[in-house]
Amino acid sequence: MSSPEINKSRRTLLITLGVFILPVVLAKLALEQEWFDYGVTNHGQLSGQELTLTDLGLADESFNEQWLLLYRLPKACDQLCQSTLLSINNTYTLLGKELPRVTPVALFEQTLTTDQQGNLRHHKWQQFTLPSQASKHITVNQLLVVDPLGNVVMSHQAPTEEKGLVTFGKAVLADMKKLLKYSRIG
């Protein structure tokens, strides 16, 4: 073979090797340098510990076969608290055909005013006084998602400002739709 033919063959070989090796090297760099998110699709915090309704002191017959949205109200439910309740209720309503599978539950420490009770009754919320066991596990303004078997699956922290309510509602809705879509129970 002549020299130009050898150079052309080498160049073709190097280009062919480059086409197959370069994507592998780039993928390795992308993983090591953390150039992208790792495919997390949930918006809330997955429960890292085993926590059940019984542990929270909330074992109730009306919860059987239901997904629960447990929300712990602060001691004084101000305008932000009322807006958060409305946001959770809107999320609950947006579940559409999956609505019968989910029950919103409000946990309160002190007696609610008649206006607050009226708002909760109007929106089909179940109301319970916060058990002492639950106060150890649920922080104020925290929304817990509980599966039909009574296990706490996920938690969402309610926003501290009004402008975060839309994002909060969308995050809870996205997580609930995924959970209900892939769940065969409840």
N, C-alpha and C positions, 0 to 999 in steps of 0.2 A: 504494500500500500504506500501511496505517496503521502507526503507530509500534509497537504491540505485535506486529504480524505481522513487522515488520523485526527486532525484538529476538529473537523466537522463531526466525527464520531464521538470524540470526547465531549464536545459542546452539547450534543444531543443527549449523551449519557448524563451529564451534569444537570441539564434542564429537567430531564425525566426524574432524576433523584430529588431535585429541588421541589418539584411539584408534589412529591409524596412526603418528603421530610419536613418542608416548611410548615404545613398546617399542624403537624404534630408538635413541632417546637413552639409555634405560636400558642397552641392550646395549653401546653405545659407552662409557658410564661404567664398566660392569662390566669391560670389557677393559682400559681405561686404568688403572683403580684396582686391578686384579688381585684381584677379589673372589672368584675361584674358581681351582681348578687347571686347567691347560690340557689336560686329557684324557690325561695320561700314564698308561699302563696297565701299564708294566713296573715291577717292584720292584727289580731289580738295575740296575747301571750298564752302559749300552750301551757297547760298545768303540768308542772314538773313533779308534783307530789300527788300521792293518792289521797283524794278528798271526796267524800260522798255526802249525800244529804243527811244520812244518819250522823256522820261526824259533825255536821252543822246543826243538828237538832231540829231538822226540818222534815223528817219522814212524815208524809201525809198521803192518805189514800187518793186524794184528788190529783196527785202528781203522777200517778201510774201511767206509763206509756206516753209521756209528754216530754218534749224538750222544754227547758225552762230558761227564761231570761231573768236571773235574780239581780235586783238592783238594791243596794243598800243606800237609803236616804241619809243625808246628814241630820244632825239633831235639829237644826233650824233650816227648813226647806225654803230658801230664798228664790229669787227670780231665776238664777242659773240652774238651780235644782229643778224648778218647774219646767224650764226649757229642756233640760236633759230628759226628764220624764216624757215630755212631748216628743223629743227626738227618738227615744226608745219606742214609744208607741207608734210613731210613724214608720219606723223600721219594721216593727211587728206587723203593721197593716200592709206594708209593701211585700210581705212574704206571699201574698196572693193565695193560690190554691193550697199552699203548705200551712196556712194560718191555723187550721184545726190541730196541727201537730205541736204547736208551740203555746206556752202559757207565760205571760209576763207576771213576775212576782215582785212586789215592793216590800222591803224589809225596813221597818222604822223602829227607832229607839223610844221616841216620845210620841204621845198622842198627836195625831194629825188634826189640823183645823178642818172645819166642815167643808171649806172650799177645796182643800187638798183631797179630802176623802171623796168629794163629788167628782173631781177630775179623774181620780183613779177608778171609781166605779163606772164612770161614763166610758172609759177606755178598756173595760174588761180585765183590769188588773186584779190579781189576788193580793191581799194584804195580810202581813204577818208581823207580829212584834218580833224584834230581833232576839233570838235565843242567845244565851251567854256563850255557848260553844261557838256560835257563828261569828260573834264579835271578835273572837281570836283569829279567825281565818279570813274574814272579809273586811277590807279597808273601806273607809268612807268613799262614796262616789265610785264604787267599783261595780262593774257589771260582770256577772259570772254566767257562763253558758253551761248548762247541765244536761247531760244526755238522758234518755228515757230509762236507763238502768240506775240512775241516781248518781252518776259520777260527774264531778266537775271536770270539764274538758278544756275550757278556755276562759280567759278573763280579758276584759277591756277596761282601761282606766278612763273615766269620764273626763272631758276637757275642763280646764279651769277658767276658760273664757268663752263667751258666746260665739266667737268666730270659729271655734274648733268643733262646734256641734254638727255641722254638715259633714265634715270629714269623719267624725266619730260615728254618725249614723250610717254613712256609706260603708265604713269598715265593718261594722257589726252586721249589716245587711249582706255584704259579700261573704263573710264567714258563715253566717247562718244558711245562706243559699247553698254553699258548698257542703256543709254538714248535712243538711236535709236531703240534698241530691244523692249523696253517696251512702246515706244511712238506710238500712233496711228495717230499722226498728223505730217505733214511735209514730 
